[in-house]
Amino acid sequence: MSGERQALFSRTALGVFRLNGRFLGVAEELAAPAGLTAAWWQVLGAVLREPLSVSGIARAMGITRQSVQRIADLLVTRGLAEYVPNPAHRRAKLLRPTPDGRAAVERIGPGHSAFADRLALALGDREFAETVRVLERLADVMETLTEPGREQEPQTGR
């Protein structure tokens, strides 16, 4: 059975890598008219609801703190975001979008909505929702299994 599981794991990883490439390509196309890159949009999107620290953004997005720091500094330099004091930690400032940063993300909205409609039409609403559920579950399980210090024990499916 282990060989079958290994093959499934490999197919899943390759599928996710392929999807990641497609999503990044679509995100670049959607973000470009707003003067953003996919990475800038990703970081700004993480702080639209509430300011977060660089490490908080990295955890939420599943990317390295160093990558977020570089992008956050660029966004601040370009006036799309700003650092504000963090009441919980004196040295780890919080990042929040400026009005210009919010406006840039809002300009992406119509294209984003149109692509979401196209994807829902191609998949069907039920399958689209199920895809989201499965991907979120996979992300949660992978996060649990890859936490530092966590024993790699077999998990049962739900």
Secondary structure, DSSP 4 states (H G I P E B T S, - for coil): -HHHHHHHHHHHHHHHHHHHHHHHHHHHHHHGGGT--HHHHHHHHHTSSS-EEHHHHHHHHTS-HHHHHHHHHHHHHTTSEEEE--TT-SSSPEEEE-HHHHHHHHHHHHHHHHHHHHHHHHH-HHHHHHHHHHHHHHHHHHHHHTSTT---------
